[in-house]
Amino acid sequence: MNELRIIEKIRQFPKQVFTVSDLEKILAVSKKSLPTVISRLKKRGVLNQVGRGYYSAYGEVIVPENVACQIYYPSYLSLKTVLSKVGVINQIPREIYLVTPRKTYKTKIAGVSIIHRQIKEELFLVIF
């Protein structure tokens, strides 16, 4: 499969950032050959590695806040991060904080530290 067809398939996928299992589904390759395929696509510039185990399509602009909510669901940006982004508080956090009812989780996306902090389930409201 050529690079243009791969990029087209990746862009049709509803996510902005892909895991290895997502790429397995998109590219329709076996688990055994998947690491080799991903490595070759990274060398050719078709895929960008935005974090450990996370990839994006070539030329895709990654907004860490949006991606952080996708990779660890359910989660929301914390009040500290939101107030800083809109300029209500003058403290600029070095990390992006999110809250989740799941276990605390830390990762890096596009060079930005992402920290998901666990809160009690009854404090976490899911509104659909």
Protein Blocks (a to p, Z undefined) as FASTA:
>chain_A
ZZklmmmmmmmpmbfbdcfklmmmmnopafklmmmmmmmmmmnomaccfbghiacdehia
cdfklmmmmmmccddddfklmmmmnomamcdcfbdcdddfbdcddddeehiacddddddf
klpccdZZ
